[in-house]
Amino acid sequence: MNMEPGQMYPVHTAPGVFVDHEALHNLVVACSRSDARVVLVGFGEYAKHLINLQGNHIVAVYDPNPLYAGREMHFRGVPIINDARKFDANLIVCCEYKYLYEYFGQVVRLYDWMEYYYPPRLHYKDTSEIKVWEQESLYQSILKNEEDAPVSMMVKEKIRFLVELLRAGMQLHPTAAVLEQGSWQGGSSWFIGKALRFLRQGRTFYMMDLFETHSMDPTATMCTDEIRARMAEVYDHAVMITGLVDDPACLAQIKGPLCFAHIDLGFQEEGLRFAWDNLLPGAPLLLDNYGHLGAPPWRFDDFFAARGTRVIRFPWSEQGLVIKT
Ligand SMILES: C[S@@+](CC[C@H](N)C(=O)[O-])C[C@H]1O[C@@H](n2cnc3c(N)ncnc32)[C@H](O)[C@@H]1O
């Protein structure tokens, strides 16, 4: 039957729809070392099988699910915890793919870089590279129900990159505002709002667009009331400014410096100048339409050359990044 000594059932008899047998086998081997006192990371099917099969070596299970916070939970006597308690352990084993980066790192740091293990493949996925979109709580939160997001002209990858830049700008400047010029139906804005809420921000997020005042053309499907209601669902401090981004009366509504700007429209000099002048040092300015000849890119190139800098291009999209100097 090919079982480890003392094992209750062979790994390959665990339901294959729920567990990757190769991964479970590797996890069982890692936990079966005679002196192993293991804390597991992630209370899912793998942890439950490990407790069934190697329970005498498992000291505790860490899991960030709020279900396990503030209450005593056990599985076959092994505590499942969601706090920073430390146990007398000598090995940390990650057994949930979604925790491999952020949460596993937190537990490893809690134990001051004690010996840790993760299998080369976990739940049929290679573990050699991190996947922050799946393994970080921010993205787990903002990408949950992604299919419910307002329609966007931006592909998913662009929005993920935008959120990364937003975070970098916010970290540099803890209270400064966020600006988007060109929100259309609020697709990119919705993710910005969700990220700001997840990160418990109170800073203002300004969204500029013509919205319903846009001339009647095939893109004129922005329903102002709907966008306002959708934004109110995700962030309390979003301000919609309706009108041209070059209009001084619109720009006058934006208060305070900026930590990040997303400009998703063609070259509009006054709007761009306003964003640039109000960005704080080091803050990212993300251009979405930069790579479209219609934007046109030369105008952006000249604008930034006159300010002693240039647009950073990306091989995978027409987005352009400029860091405020
Ligand atoms: C490419 S779309 C924005 C897409 C949006 N970020 C998304 O996630 O789907 C460009 C938007 O810019 C707006 N726009 C274009 N020129 C503008 C201007 N001069 N002033 C204000 N808004 C403008 C349009 O109304 C349109 O909604």
The ligand as a MOL file (V3000), in Angstrom:
LIG
                    3D

  0  0  0     0  0            999 V3000
M  V30 BEGIN CTAB
M  V30 COUNTS 27 29 0 0 0
M  V30 BEGIN ATOM
M  V30 1 C -10.1750 55.4920 -22.5440 0
M  V30 2 S -11.5530 56.1090 -21.7290 0 CHG=1
M  V30 3 C -11.2060 55.7910 -20.0430 0
M  V30 4 C -11.3050 54.3240 -19.7030 0
M  V30 5 C -11.3970 54.0100 -18.2390 0
M  V30 6 N -10.2300 54.3700 -17.5030 0
M  V30 7 C -11.7350 52.5470 -18.0610 0
M  V30 8 O -11.2200 51.9080 -17.1260 0
M  V30 9 O -12.5310 52.0000 -18.8190 0 CHG=-1
M  V30 10 C -11.3060 57.8180 -21.9190 0
M  V30 11 C -12.3230 58.7110 -21.2000 0
M  V30 12 O -11.7720 60.0100 -21.2370 0
M  V30 13 C -12.8340 60.9410 -21.3370 0
M  V30 14 N -12.2900 62.1450 -21.9470 0
M  V30 15 C -11.6650 62.2360 -23.1400 0
M  V30 16 N -11.2520 63.5030 -23.3280 0
M  V30 17 C -11.6060 64.2060 -22.2330 0
M  V30 18 C -11.4350 65.5520 -21.8260 0
M  V30 19 N -10.7890 66.4210 -22.5880 0
M  V30 20 N -11.9220 65.9160 -20.6250 0
M  V30 21 C -12.5740 65.0260 -19.8260 0
M  V30 22 N -12.7300 63.7470 -20.1550 0
M  V30 23 C -12.2800 63.3370 -21.3460 0
M  V30 24 C -13.8870 60.2370 -22.1670 0
M  V30 25 O -15.1590 60.7330 -21.8250 0
M  V30 26 C -13.6990 58.7660 -21.7890 0
M  V30 27 O -14.6500 58.3940 -20.8370 0
M  V30 END ATOM
M  V30 BEGIN BOND
M  V30 1 1 1 2
M  V30 2 1 2 3
M  V30 3 1 2 10
M  V30 4 1 3 4
M  V30 5 1 4 5
M  V30 6 1 5 6
M  V30 7 1 5 7
M  V30 8 2 7 8
M  V30 9 1 7 9
M  V30 10 1 10 11
M  V30 11 1 11 12
M  V30 12 1 11 26
M  V30 13 1 12 13
M  V30 14 1 13 14
M  V30 15 1 13 24
M  V30 16 1 14 15
M  V30 17 1 14 23
M  V30 18 2 15 16
M  V30 19 1 16 17
M  V30 20 1 17 18
M  V30 21 2 17 23
M  V30 22 1 18 19
M  V30 23 2 18 20
M  V30 24 1 20 21
M  V30 25 2 21 22
M  V30 26 1 22 23
M  V30 27 1 24 25
M  V30 28 1 24 26
M  V30 29 1 26 27
M  V30 END BOND
M  V30 END CTAB
M  END
